[in-house]
């Protein structure tokens, strides 16, 4: 059986940034996030974010540097758009690092009743560039500071001051905390799927 090369795989995937299906967006926007916001505190969300981050670190440390940067195609996963199904673990970590740092800045600004001066575009958070070979170290350093900076700089986590997510609409600081948690879970599952394919 002839294996497809990277260009063929990429050509068959969805365009980067096109998002998840409208049905899944509807479920997340009108069911998943409202339920999580109702039943989870921001402390719970940060606890789960930390736990998922540590699990991601444990998984990432199990592979060689060469395998860390090897792209593989994984099955469809809930919450993951089509294009990132062909990522390496390093690409996934870079994406988590970019998004995590952005949310870490966003939550305190919103919590002070201020408006964001800069909005990230979808293309800004994609890992299609040279990734530092020390990405595991960088991501771990970010994890260590994530909660500490938020607890130090966040004023009113429930304030009715929002900024827009490109798929799900307006989120206040607490809702962004929950989104960060869900995002961490989605990509932890992605890394598990990548490692499973790499082991074959």
N, C-alpha and C positions, 0 to 999 in steps of 0.2 A: 504494500500500500504506500503510495506516494504522499509524503507529508507536505502540507502547505507552508509557504514561507510567510514571513511577517507581513509583507505587502498584501498578499492575498487575504490573510486573516483580517487585517485592518479594513480592507475594502468591503468585506462582508458584514462588518459591524456597523452599528449606528454612528452617526456623526457625534464627535465629542461635544458635550454640553447640551445635547438635545433633550436630556432629562428622562424620567421614567414615564410609563404610560399614563394617559389622562385618568384611567380608572384607578391606578395606584395612587396618583396624586390626590384624587377625590377621597379615597379611603384614609390616606394619611392626614389630609387637611381637615376632614370633617369627622373622623372617628378616632384614629390613633393619637394624634397630638392633643385633641381636647380631653381624651380619657387620661393620658399621661399627665397633662397639666392639672387635672382635677385630683388625681390620686397620688401623685408623686410630689414631694417637696423638692426645693432646689438642692437641699442637702443630700437627699436621696440620689438626685441626678448627678451630683458631683461625686458621690461615693461610687456609683456605677461607672461613671467616666473613668475614675482612677483605677478601679478594678479591671475594666476592659483594657486600659492602657498597659497595665502590668502584664496582662495575659498576652497582649500584642508583643511586648518586649520579650517575654519568655519564648514565644513562637519564633520571633525574628532571630533570636540568638542560636537557634538550632541548626541553621544552615550556613554553608560556606559563603564567602564574599562573592564568588562567581555565581552561585545559585541565587544569591540575594538580588542580583541584577538581571536574572533570566526571566523573560516574559513568557507566560503560558496562558492559554485560553481556559477559563473556568465556566461552569454552567451558569445559567441565569440565577441571580439571587434577589430576594425581595429587598427593595430599596436601592439597588445598584443599577445604574443605567447601563446600556449595552456596551458602549465603547470601553469603559474601564474593566470589562471582563478579560481584556488582554493586557494585564499589567504584570509587573514583577513585584516582589515584596518591597523592594526599594522605592518603586514608584508609588505604591500604596502608602508607605511611611511618609514620603515627601508630601503627598496630598493631605494626609492627616495632620502633618506639621503645619502646612500653610493654612488650612482651615482652622485648626485649633488656635493658632496664634491670632488669626483674625477675630475669632469669637472671644478670645481672652481680652482683646482690646475693646470690642463692641459692647460687651455686657456692662462694664463700668461706665462707659460714656452714656449709654441709654439710662442707666440707673441714676445718673445725676440730672436727668431731665434734658440732656443735650441731644442735638441731632448730629448724625454722622456727617463728616465733611467729605468722606471718600467712600464710594461703594465698590466692592470687588465685583468684577465681572466673572462669569463662569470660566472664561479662558485663563483668568489670573490664578485660578486654583488648580489647574491641571498640571501634572508633573512631566510635561513634555519639554524638558531641558536637561542640561547636565546636572546630575544629582551627586552631591558630595558623597564620597565613599564612606564618610563617617555619619551617614544619615541615622543609623541606629543610636549613636551617641547623642546626636542633636535632638532626636525625638524623645529620648529618655530625659535629657536636660529640660526640655519643654514640659514633660509630664510632672517633673519635680516642682516646677514653678507655677503650674496651671492654677491649682486651687489656692495656693498661697497668695498669688497676685489678685485673684478674684475676691477672696475674703478681705484683703486689705483695702481694695479700691472700690468695691461695690457698695452703693448707698441703699437704694430702695429696689430690691429685686423684683417686686411686683408692680412697680410704677407703670402707669398706662402711657408709656412712651415706646414707640415701636420703630423698627426698620424692617424692610421687606426682604424676604427670601425669594429668589427667582422662581421657585416652584410652588411654595406653600403660602406665600403671602406675608402679612405683618406679624411679627413676633416681638413681645416685650422681653426684658432681660431674663426672667424665669423661663420663658418659652425657648429662648436661645440656649439656655443651659440644658434643657431637655433635648433640643435638637442636637447639641454637641454629644450628648450621651447616646442618642440613637445612631448618629453618624459613626461614633466609635464602635458600636456593636456591629453595624453593617460591614465596616471594613475589617474588623477582627474576623468575621465570618469569611470575608474575601481572602484574607491571608491564610486562613485554614484551608480554603479551597485551593489556593495556589500551591501550598505545601503538599497537599494531597496529590496534585498533578505532578509536581516535581519528584515525588517519591516513586512514581511509576516508571 
